[in-house]
Amino acid sequence: MNYRHAFHAGNHADVLKHVVLTRLLAYLRRKDKPFRVIDTHAGIGLYDLGAEEAVRSPEWRDGIARLAGAALPDDVAGLLAPYREAVAAVNEGERLLHYPGSPLIVQHMLREGDALEAIELHPVDHGLLVDALGRDRRVKVLHIDGWLALGAHLPPKERRGLVLVDPPYEEAADWDRLVDGLKAAHRRFAGGVYLLWYPLKAGAPVAALHRGLRGAGIPKVLAAELSVRGEAEGGLSGSGVIVVNPPFTLEGELKALLPALTDLLAQDGAATHRVVWLRGET
């Protein structure tokens, strides 16, 4: 409840998470059938890059600011187009004034008939999220514990959907909750796509997380990581995402995107990336 994402909005971790999110949404949009997105830790929705938090900790300058005007190969630029369009939608011209959190990115990509459940427990952030999303009959904003939604809100009535789990990792228990919550959710909604984010920093139990996911009995689990610097520098050196039931297109897209993003976002010579199957295809 103490974590405030406004200090980190638009950083390299947001870039990775939101680029993958837009690729998953683009795939879901290929079929005419409606889908539902459940965002379990939604935040405030829209972040002011001129606000005190962003000025005190301008991590976005080494994240979205590097990407916004970068010249990229055509294939990479095409894959990044939905993400860039979602960012442009909350700004004016070439100036980066705001950054959209995951619920606004999802809202931007929803079609008529699709739906979003944006969940935020922090009382102040919940109110800001309501304001950011505005009146939209496709969207529900819920003031509950996002971990509970992994059981209570699945399966969605559309039987197609994406579940985004992006906890703050304020407590060590969040790592265990990620595995346990995913197993419970998958039992209820085995055909859903799940996107889970995790931080990379010294001491983070990433190997234990991967072992837990390999032993979870879920057939298809893909991991992708992007580090912008070595862990010896301290703090958040990178981040990773877990995708359960990834579209068949995603592995190839990540293998095109991650080298370009690593070059663009690198902060030292230790920047690296990887895409690995924890369960399933190799």
N, C-alpha and C positions, 0 to 999 in steps of 0.2 A: 504493500500500500504506500510505501515511501518513494518508489521508483517513479521518476518523471521523464518521459521519453523526449520531452521538449529539448533537453540538453543534447540529445543524440540524433534528432530527426534529420534524415537525409544523409546520414553517414554511410560508410562503405557497407555496413551490415544491412542497412535499409535497402541499399541498391541491390545487393544480392537477393534478399528476401522478396522484394517487390518485382524485380525482373522475373524471377521464377513464378511468382504469383500471376503476373500478367500472361506468361506463357501457358499456364494451366487454364486460366480463364479463356484465352484465345482458343484453346482446344475444346473446352466445353461448349463454346459458342458455335462450333462447327455443325452441331446437330440442332434441329428445330425444337427439340424437346426442352422445356424449361429446366433450370437447375437452381439450387439454393446454396448459398455460401454461409457458413457459420464461422464467425470471427470471435474466438473465445477471449481474447485480451486486446480489445479494439483500440484503446487509447482515446485521444481527443479528436482524432479525425483529420484536423487541419493544423499545421504548425507554422507559426509566423517566424520567418528566418531573421527578422529584425527585432524580435522580442529579447528580453534580458537573458533568458536561458540560452538562446542560440548565439547571442553575442558573447556571453561568458565562456561558452564551450562551442566554438564554431566548427564542429565536426563535419558539417555539411560541405564545407569548402574543400575537404579532401574526399568527398563522396559525390553527391549529385552535381555539384558545381563543376567537377572535372568532366563529368559525362555530358552535361547539358549542351555544350557547344562543340564537342569533340567530333572530328572527322573520322569516320569508321568505314571499314569495308562494307560493301552493299549488303552482303548476307547478314552481317552482324547488325547493321543499321535496321534492316528489315525486322529482325527478331526483337530489337529494342523499341520498335516504333510504338506498340501499345503502351509501354511504360512511359516513354517520352511524351506521348500524347496526354496521358493522365496527369503528368506533372505540368505540362503546358496549360491544361484546363484550369488550373488554380492560380495561374500567373498571368501577367500582362506583357505581351511581346517577348523580348529576349531576357527581361529582368527576372531573376529568381527572387521572389518575395515570400513565397510560401512553399511548403512541402506537404503533399497529401499522404496521410497515413493509409494503412491497408483498407479501412472501410470506405474511404473516398475513392481509392483506386478501384475497388470492387464496384461501387456505385456507378462510377464512370463507365464501366464495361458491362453493366447489366443491360439486358434487353427487356422489352415489355414481356411480362410473364415470369421473369426470373426474380429471385428474392435474396435478401440479405438479412441475417440476424447478427447485429453488432452488439457484443456483450462487453460491458465495462463495469467493474466493481467499485472503483474509486469514485466517491460521490461527486467530487468536483469535476473530474474528467468525464463522468457520465453526462452531466449537464452540458458540458462543452461539446460532447459528441452529438447530443441531440440537436444543438444549434448548427453544428457543422453539416450534418446530413439533411437538415431541413425537412420539409413536408414531402414525403415520397412514399406512396402506398406500397412500393416494392420493399421497403426497408422497415425493420423493427429494431429499436434500440432497447436493450434489456439491462437492468441494473441487478445483476446476479453474479455469483462466482462462476467464472468461465469454465473451471474444471468440472463443475456439475453439469454443464451443458453437454459434455461428451457422453453422458448417459441419458439425461432427461430429454434431449432435443433430437435424438437420432432414433430411427432413420427419418430424414425429411420426407414430407408427403410427396415430393416430386420424384423420389427414388433416384435422383441424380444430384450430385453436389460435391462441394469442396469444403473441407474443414481446415481452418487455419488456426494453429496453436502457437502462440508467440508470447510465452510468459516472461516476466522480468528477471527470473533467476535470482531473486533477492535471497531465497532460502535454498539450501542444499537439497531439500526435499523436492524441489521443482524437477530435478533430473529424474528422480524415481517416479514422480507423478506423470512425467512425459510417457514413460514406458507403460505404466499401469493404466493410465488414461487412454492411451492408444489401443491397448489390448481390449479394454472394455468397450470402446467405441467401435472397434472393428467387429466385435461379436454382434453388435446391433446393426451395423451398416457396412457390411463386408465389401460392397461394391463401390464405396465412396473413395474419392481422392483426398488424401490428407497431406497437408504441408506443415511441417514442424520446424521451427527455427531454434538454433542453439548457438551460444557464444564460444569463441575460441580464445583462450587466454591461459596463462600459466596456472596449472592446477585444476583446470576444468576436466571433469571425469568423462571425457569424450569416448575413450576406449570402453569404459563400462557401459555407457549409453549404447554404443554400437553392439556390444555383446548382448545386452538386454533385448535389443531389437532383433538380433539374429535368432534369439531363443524365444521370440514372442509368438511363433507359429503363423506369422503373416507371410503369404507367398511372395509378394513383390515389394521390396523396400530398396529405394535408391537414395544414396547420400551424395551431396555436393558441398565442397568447402572452398572458401576463398580467404586466404591470409594476405594482408597487405604489408605485414612486417614480421620480424621475428618476435617470439614470445619474450625474449630477454628484455625487450624495451618496456614491458609491463603494460597493464591495461588490456583493452580489447584489441587483439592483434588480427582478428578475423572472425568469421562466422560460418556456420554450416546450415544446411537445410536437409531434412529428411522428407522424401516424397513416397507415400504409400500408394500403390496402384498408379504409377506414373503413366501418362500417355506414351504410346510407342514412339512418338516423335521427340520426347523430352531429352533422352540421353544424347542424341545427336545435336540437339539445340544447345545443350549445356557444353558440349565439347567444342562448339563453335564460339559460344559466348564467353566462357571462363578465361581462355587465354587473352582475349581482347580486354576484358574487365580487369584482369590481373595487371596487364601492362599499364592500363589507364589509371588504376587506383593504387599502385605500388608506392609504399613509403620508404622502403629500403630494398636491398638486394635479396632479402630473404622472402619476398613475396612469392606465393605459390598457390596452386589450386589442385583439386582432384575431384574426380567423379568415380564413385565405386558402388557396386551392388552389394548390399548387405544380405539380401535374400533375393533369389530369382535369377534373372538373365545375367550373363557375363559377357 
